[in-house]
């Protein structure tokens, strides 16, 4: 591992050299400078992990140097060195962004400790920024893919619900993206700076699930060798996401109902009442109302969970989103695997649109990663698609009819006519435009309106 690099800026040679020698013994690399102008040049050249700065330096004052450091690299920590008479000035420097200050003569062990702490804090902030950027990219509404009317209704509801504290039940088949929607709700809420704690209820047996949710006291059961905090405690001030909520037992349902009503519970084997401030988001691929009718799910709990219901339609009901999702996943897996697959051509796209996708978006995502890895050409074509896809979603060879639903708007009918014609022509735009008796530019403009921005080439 590379040693941390420290820039020492001090006009006194003995101090510079002394600090350089001492810091090297403390496992730092050190560069030095005798004035502010040279120090700024070395700051830009070496990009140090930390700066040790004397406030009394030639050419540029320590205060001005500090300001310029923040302009060049606002995250580089600066530790101020000052004489006993300059403490007020050092305190002022800290108000302006310096990390800490020490008076001369310097205690090397203390200085090394402060420098290490400053560097670690900077690394932590850098990691947090990376994480935040990834989170923002993944759960920004613009990156939740879907232009179909059905999916836009989902996003509209998510945007309305996210800023509130309402309990949300997300329903939909496996693989439709329920967890992605739960994350989007949390990360666009007032609780976003606090944790979202996730529990997959179907993955744990009843005894373990109760302990996992509510925690337990030492000795509560065989193997409980110490107190354990449950997920509800860990989610305090944040959000708890309970996936596959339809799988929990009646006894756990009773406890969960109390948490929703009273915001309190006891650990397994405990007597202390623990109060929490949490938002509850749940998800299920089962019909909870039917489970209520069958006596398998408490009716009162169902109504508590179902204050806001967001249903995510299966992929087969929003097939116009498939090209958008394909484009998104292609870019993602090109980057991940160092490939440059530019798209899907010919019958391959029609096959993917005709397939019923029982595994929904998750199945499509896994397939695209597989195809990116296996494809050695510029475009994915029919010949590398799995056999089961070609058997079920085989390309249309005859002109297909499209159905007009009662109550459909003229815009919806026009869109269906355009997409059906494109499927028939294997997405040949010129041929489709000719059949539709419209200009090619008009067709491309319509496709952009539908969200097919990257499907403009024949």
LINKAWO-V246525 format. One record per residue. RES is the residue in one letter. OMEGA is omega in radians with two decimals (999 if undefined). BURIAL is # if it has 16 or more other ideal C-beta (glycine too) atoms within 10 Angstrom, else .. Layout:
BEGIN
((RES & OMEGA & BURIAL) (RES & OMEGA & BURIAL))
END
This chain:
BEGIN
((X & -3.13 & .) (X & 3.10 & .) (X & 3.08 & .) (X & -3.13 & #) (X & -3.13 & .) (X & 3.03 & #) (X & 3.11 & #) (X & 3.12 & #) (X & -3.12 & #) (X & -3.09 & #) (X & 3.13 & .) (X & -3.04 & .) (X & -3.10 & .) (X & 3.14 & .) (X & 3.13 & #) (X & -3.08 & #) (X & 3.12 & .) (X & 3.11 & #) (X & 3.14 & #) (X & -3.13 & #) (X & -3.08 & .) (X & -3.12 & #) (X & 3.07 & #) (X & 3.09 & .) (X & 3.11 & .) (X & 3.04 & #) (X & 3.02 & .) (X & 2.85 & #) (X & -3.02 & .) (X & 2.90 & #) (X & -3.05 & #) (X & 3.08 & #) (X & -3.05 & #) (X & 3.12 & #) (X & -3.05 & .) (X & -3.11 & #) (X & 3.11 & .) (X & 3.14 & #) (X & 3.12 & #) (X & 3.10 & #) (X & 3.13 & .) (X & 3.06 & #) (X & 3.14 & #) (X & -3.07 & .) (X & -3.00 & .) (X & -3.11 & .) (X & -3.06 & .) (X & 3.10 & #) (X & 3.12 & #) (X & 3.12 & #) (X & 2.99 & #) (X & -2.93 & #) (X & 2.96 & #) (X & -3.10 & #) (X & -3.12 & #) (X & -3.13 & .) (X & -3.11 & #) (X & 3.02 & .) (X & 3.09 & .) (X & -3.14 & #) (X & 3.13 & .) (X & 3.13 & #) (X & 3.12 & #) (X & 3.11 & .) (X & 3.13 & #) (X & 3.13 & #) (X & -3.12 & .) (X & 3.06 & #) (X & -3.13 & #) (X & 3.08 & .) (X & -3.13 & .) (X & -3.10 & .) (X & -3.00 & .) (X & -3.10 & .) (X & -3.12 & .) (X & -3.12 & #) (X & 3.14 & #) (X & 3.08 & #) (X & -3.06 & #) (X & 2.97 & #) (X & -3.12 & #) (X & 3.00 & #) (X & -3.10 & .) (X & -3.11 & .) (X & -3.06 & .) (X & -3.08 & #) (X & -3.14 & .) (X & 3.13 & .) (X & 3.12 & #) (X & 3.10 & #) (X & 3.09 & .) (X & 3.11 & #) (X & 3.11 & #) (X & 3.08 & .) (X & -3.11 & .) (X & 3.02 & .) (X & 3.08 & .) (X & -3.08 & #) (X & -3.09 & #) (X & 3.05 & #) (X & 3.10 & #) (X & 3.10 & #) (X & 3.08 & .) (X & -0.09 & .) (X & -2.99 & .) (X & 2.98 & #) (X & -3.00 & .) (X & -3.14 & .) (X & 3.12 & .) (X & 3.12 & .) (X & -3.14 & #) (X & 3.12 & #) (X & -3.13 & .) (X & 3.14 & #) (X & 3.11 & #) (X & -3.13 & #) (X & 3.14 & .) (X & -3.13 & #) (X & 3.13 & #) (X & 3.12 & .) (X & 3.11 & .) (X & 3.13 & #) (X & 3.13 & .) (X & 3.12 & .) (X & 3.11 & .) (X & 3.12 & .) (X & -3.14 & .) (X & 3.12 & .) (X & 3.11 & .) (X & 3.14 & .) (X & 3.14 & .) (X & -3.13 & .) (X & 3.11 & .) (X & 3.13 & .) (X & -3.14 & .) (X & -3.11 & .) (X & -3.05 & .) (X & -3.02 & .) (X & 2.95 & #) (X & -3.09 & .) (X & -3.13 & .) (X & -3.10 & .) (X & 2.97 & .) (X & -2.85 & #) (X & 3.05 & #) (X & 3.12 & #) (X & 3.14 & #) (X & -3.13 & #) (X & -3.11 & .) (X & -3.09 & .) (X & 3.08 & #) (X & 3.05 & .) (X & 3.08 & .) (X & -3.10 & #) (X & 3.10 & #) (X & 3.14 & .) (X & 3.11 & #) (X & -3.14 & #) (X & 3.11 & .) (X & -3.02 & .) (X & -2.99 & #) (X & -3.07 & #) (X & -3.12 & .) (X & 3.06 & .) (X & -3.06 & .) (X & 3.03 & .) (X & -3.04 & #) (X & 3.01 & #) (X & 3.12 & #) (X & -3.12 & #) (X & -3.14 & #) (X & -3.14 & #) (X & 3.08 & #) (X & 3.08 & .) (X & -3.12 & #) (X & 3.10 & #) (X & -3.11 & #) (X & 3.14 & #) (X & 3.09 & #) (X & 3.12 & #) (X & 3.11 & #) (X & 3.10 & #) (X & -3.14 & #) (X & 3.11 & #) (X & -3.11 & #) (X & -3.02 & #) (X & 3.01 & #) (X & 3.14 & #) (X & 3.11 & #) (X & 3.13 & .) (X & -2.98 & #) (X & -3.12 & #) (X & 3.10 & .) (X & -2.99 & #) (X & 2.84 & .) (X & -3.08 & #) (X & -3.01 & #) (X & 3.10 & #) (X & 3.06 & #) (X & -2.98 & .) (X & -3.09 & #) (X & -3.06 & .) (X & -3.05 & .) (X & 3.03 & #) (X & -3.02 & .) (X & -3.08 & .) (X & 3.14 & .) (X & -3.12 & .) (X & 3.14 & #) (X & 3.11 & #) (X & -3.12 & #) (X & -3.11 & #) (X & -2.96 & #) (X & -3.11 & #) (X & 3.09 & #) (X & 3.08 & #) (X & 3.08 & #) (X & 3.12 & .) (X & -3.11 & .) (X & 3.11 & #) (X & -3.13 & .) (X & -3.13 & .) (X & 3.10 & .) (X & -3.01 & #) (X & 3.10 & .) (X & 3.09 & .) (X & 3.10 & .) (X & 3.06 & #) (X & -3.13 & .) (X & -3.09 & #) (X & 3.11 & #) (X & 3.07 & #) (X & -3.12 & #) (X & -3.11 & .) (X & -3.10 & #) (X & -3.09 & #) (X & 3.13 & .) (X & -3.07 & #) (X & 2.98 & #) (X & 3.14 & #) (X & -3.12 & #) (X & -3.11 & #) (X & -3.10 & #) (X & -3.09 & #) (X & -3.14 & #) (X & -3.08 & #) (X & -3.04 & #) (X & -3.07 & #) (X & -3.13 & .) (X & -3.10 & .) (X & 3.10 & .) (X & 3.10 & #) (X & 3.14 & #) (X & -3.13 & .) (X & -3.13 & #) (X & 3.11 & #) (X & 3.14 & #) (X & 3.12 & .) (X & -3.14 & #) (X & -3.10 & #) (X & -2.98 & .) (X & -3.06 & .) (X & 3.12 & .) (X & -3.13 & .) (X & 3.00 & #) (X & 3.04 & #) (X & 3.06 & #) (X & -3.13 & #) (X & -3.10 & .) (X & 3.14 & #) (X & -3.12 & .) (X & 3.10 & .) (X & -3.09 & .) (X & 3.13 & #) (X & -3.13 & .) (X & 3.04 & #) (X & -3.05 & .) (X & 2.95 & #) (X & -3.10 & #) (X & 3.00 & #) (X & 3.13 & #) (X & 3.13 & #) (X & 3.12 & #) (X & 3.01 & #) (X & -3.14 & #) (X & 3.10 & .) (X & -3.07 & .) (X & -3.14 & #) (X & 3.09 & .) (X & 3.09 & .) (X & 3.07 & #) (X & -3.13 & #) (X & 3.13 & .) (X & 3.14 & .) (X & -3.11 & .) (X & -3.13 & .) (X & -3.06 & #) (X & -3.12 & #) (X & -3.12 & .) (X & 3.09 & .) (X & 3.13 & #) (X & -3.12 & #) (X & 3.07 & .) (X & -3.12 & #) (X & -2.97 & #) (X & 3.11 & .) (X & 3.02 & .) (X & 3.10 & #) (X & 3.06 & .) (X & 3.14 & #) (X & 3.12 & .) (X & -3.10 & #) (X & 3.08 & #) (X & -3.07 & #) (X & -3.13 & #) (X & 3.11 & .) (X & 3.07 & .) (X & -3.04 & #) (X & 3.11 & #) (X & 3.08 & #) (X & -3.05 & #) (X & 3.11 & #) (X & 3.12 & #) (X & 3.13 & #) (X & 3.12 & #) (X & -3.14 & #) (X & -3.14 & #) (X & -3.12 & #) (X & 3.07 & #) (X & 3.14 & #) (X & -3.11 & .) (X & -3.06 & .) (X & 2.95 & #) (X & -3.13 & .) (X & -3.10 & .) (X & -3.02 & .) (X & 3.09 & .) (X & -3.13 & .) (X & 3.13 & .) (X & 3.10 & .) (X & -2.98 & #) (X & 3.12 & .) (X & 3.13 & #) (X & -3.02 & #) (X & 2.96 & #) (X & -3.07 & #) (X & -3.09 & #) (X & -3.13 & #) (X & 3.13 & #) (X & 3.12 & #) (X & -3.13 & #) (X & 3.13 & #) (X & -3.13 & #) (X & -3.11 & #) (X & -3.01 & #) (X & 3.07 & .) (X & 3.11 & #) (X & 3.10 & .) (X & 3.04 & #) (X & -3.02 & #) (X & 3.14 & #) (X & 3.12 & .) (X & 3.11 & .) (X & 3.13 & #) (X & -3.14 & #) (X & 3.13 & .) (X & -3.12 & #) (X & 3.09 & #) (X & 3.12 & #) (X & -3.12 & .) (X & 3.11 & #) (X & -3.13 & #) (X & -3.03 & .) (X & -3.04 & .) (X & 3.12 & #) (X & -3.14 & .) (X & -3.13 & .) (X & -3.09 & .) (X & 3.02 & .) (X & -3.12 & #) (X & -3.03 & #) (X & -3.01 & #) (X & -3.13 & .) (X & 3.09 & .) (X & 3.08 & #) (X & -3.07 & .) (X & -3.08 & .) (X & 3.11 & .) (X & -3.10 & #) (X & 3.14 & #) (X & -3.05 & .) (X & -3.05 & .) (X & -3.04 & #) (X & -3.07 & .) (X & 3.11 & #) (X & 3.12 & #) (X & 3.10 & .) (X & -3.14 & .) (X & -3.08 & .) (X & 3.07 & .) (X & 3.03 & .) (X & -3.07 & .) (X & 3.08 & .) (X & 3.14 & .) (X & 3.09 & .) (X & 3.12 & .) (X & 3.13 & .) (X & 3.12 & .) (X & 3.11 & .) (X & 3.11 & .) (X & 3.14 & .) (X & 3.11 & .) (X & 3.11 & .) (X & -3.13 & .) (X & -3.13 & #) (X & 3.12 & #) (X & -3.12 & .) (X & -3.09 & #) (X & 3.11 & #) (X & 3.12 & #) (X & 3.10 & #) (X & 3.07 & #) (X & -3.14 & #) (X & -3.10 & #) (X & -3.07 & #) (X & 3.12 & #) (X & 2.97 & #) (X & -3.00 & .) (X & -3.10 & #) (X & -3.14 & .) (X & -3.14 & #) (X & 3.14 & #) (X & 3.14 & #) (X & 3.13 & .) (X & -3.11 & .) (X & -3.13 & #) (X & 3.05 & .) (X & 3.11 & .) (X & 3.13 & .) (X & 3.13 & .) (X & 3.10 & .) (X & 3.12 & .) (X & -3.14 & #) (X & 3.11 & #) (X & 3.11 & .) (X & 3.14 & #) (X & 3.09 & #) (X & 3.09 & .) (X & 3.14 & .) (X & 3.13 & #) (X & -3.12 & #) (X & -3.02 & #) (X & -3.07 & .) (X & -3.14 & #) (X & -2.98 & #) (X & -3.13 & .) (X & 3.05 & .) (X & 999 & .))
END
